[in-house]
């Protein structure tokens, strides 16, 4: 029997696998596999979700006008240059579909966020993963990979899953060296956690050029991963394109209400950033004290390097036996590493304790 078949490249895509949430048989599970915020949902967002629940039979505001105004007010941006989506993934897909396609290539770093490869391949583009240097995007190597067919370049900054960051000056130099017809997408999902003064999430480059887009999310520090809401700041022509192709009601009533409320939660972002600035170094030091390398990170997670895939699998199994779920990153070409979210202070204590115990057992 003949059956419908998709485009051949679609069947080359490996499905995205999210961080696990449960361990069968465990009395208590500590989920540190998806880089969710350490403090849960902002109280005002919880109240907003409850308040709009009787209205969810209505279609949402298709333009997310109030939400875009709230984002613009919070970050000092023109709401007309903001587009909202069902997570920043939604916008990444639309950018790939709109600017990619057959004969229109995409470049990303070797260990960049896997959705770039999935969405780009789905769009019909050839996606090139450029080798990194010390698990950090090698911008010169990425420039060398650019050809006359390149139309999109994705740069996660800080990067997931490595946590590495490139400076504002380096990104500006990179943008200036790229051909003007190449759209640079700066994925700044973890921007709120960065405390370094030599960093910019992308606003300056978007304002200075007509070929740069910054994507952001409410899934991390704002604690709304389950609501699926993200946004981008872009030049007017790119905004026009996205508004032509995105879903007409792509952000739900509840998600819009929750995000608006989260933006106005007093001190929420500041508290999350301050917590991370204390607990991430403490988590790093604790794992390193167990004799395990940790790569430098500017996000709300760390990457523990067990040196071999066998050791990483053993550590993961040991953590799971103690109810701790972290993220295996073999799908990112890092089978010897485990990504660990910075949780609460108590969760950091537990992770350090379990890694220490694992290292002791591993040494015999």
ZIRAMO-V629709 format. One record per backbone hydrogen bond with DSSP energy under -0.5 kcal/mol. CO is the residue of the C=O (numbers start at 1). NH is the residue of the N-H. Records with the same first field share a line. If there is no record, write none. Layout:
CO = NH / NH
This chain:
7 = 10 / 11
8 = 11
9 = 12
10 = 13
13 = 15
16 = 18
23 = 26
29 = 31
30 = 32 / 325
32 = 341
37 = 40
42 = 45 / 46
43 = 47
44 = 48
45 = 49
46 = 50
47 = 51
48 = 52
49 = 53
50 = 53
52 = 55
53 = 56
55 = 58
60 = 62
61 = 64
64 = 68
65 = 69
66 = 70
67 = 71
68 = 72
69 = 73
70 = 74
71 = 75
72 = 76 / 77
77 = 79
78 = 81
79 = 82
81 = 234
83 = 232
85 = 87 / 230
87 = 90 / 91
88 = 92
89 = 93
90 = 94
91 = 95
92 = 96
93 = 97
94 = 98
95 = 99
96 = 100
101 = 104
103 = 105
104 = 101
105 = 151 / 152
106 = 128
107 = 154
108 = 130
109 = 112
113 = 116 / 117
114 = 118
115 = 119
116 = 120
117 = 121
118 = 122
119 = 123
120 = 124 / 125
121 = 124
125 = 127
126 = 106 / 128
127 = 129
128 = 108 / 130
130 = 110
132 = 134
133 = 136
136 = 133
137 = 139
138 = 142
139 = 143
140 = 144
141 = 145
142 = 146
143 = 146
147 = 150
149 = 105
151 = 183
152 = 107
153 = 185
155 = 187
159 = 163
163 = 298
164 = 158 / 159
167 = 171
168 = 172
169 = 173
170 = 174
171 = 175
172 = 176
173 = 177
174 = 178
175 = 178
179 = 182
181 = 183
182 = 184
183 = 153 / 185
184 = 186 / 213
185 = 155 / 187
186 = 188 / 215
187 = 157
188 = 191
190 = 193
191 = 194
196 = 199
198 = 168
202 = 206
203 = 207
204 = 208
205 = 209
206 = 209
211 = 184
212 = 235
213 = 186
214 = 233
215 = 188
216 = 231
218 = 224
219 = 225
220 = 37 / 223
222 = 42
224 = 227 / 228
225 = 228
229 = 218
230 = 85
231 = 216
232 = 83
233 = 214
235 = 238 / 239
236 = 240
237 = 241
238 = 242
239 = 243
240 = 244
241 = 244 / 245
242 = 246
247 = 250
252 = 256
253 = 257
254 = 258
255 = 259
256 = 260
257 = 261
258 = 262
259 = 263
260 = 264
261 = 264
262 = 265
265 = 268
267 = 271
268 = 272
269 = 273
270 = 274
271 = 275
272 = 276
273 = 277
274 = 278
275 = 278 / 279
276 = 280
278 = 282
279 = 283
280 = 284
281 = 285
282 = 286
283 = 287
284 = 288
285 = 289
286 = 290
287 = 290 / 292
288 = 291
293 = 305
295 = 303
300 = 342
302 = 304 / 340
303 = 295
304 = 306 / 338
305 = 293
306 = 308
308 = 312
309 = 313
310 = 314
311 = 315
312 = 316
313 = 317
314 = 318
315 = 319
316 = 320
317 = 321
318 = 322
319 = 322 / 324
320 = 323
323 = 30 / 325
324 = 326
325 = 32
326 = 328
327 = 339
329 = 332 / 334
330 = 333
334 = 329 / 337
336 = 306
337 = 329
338 = 304
339 = 327
340 = 302
341 = 343
344 = 348
345 = 349
346 = 350
347 = 351
348 = 352
349 = 353
350 = 354
351 = 355
352 = 356
353 = 357
354 = 358
355 = 359
356 = 360
357 = 361
358 = 362
359 = 363
361 = 364
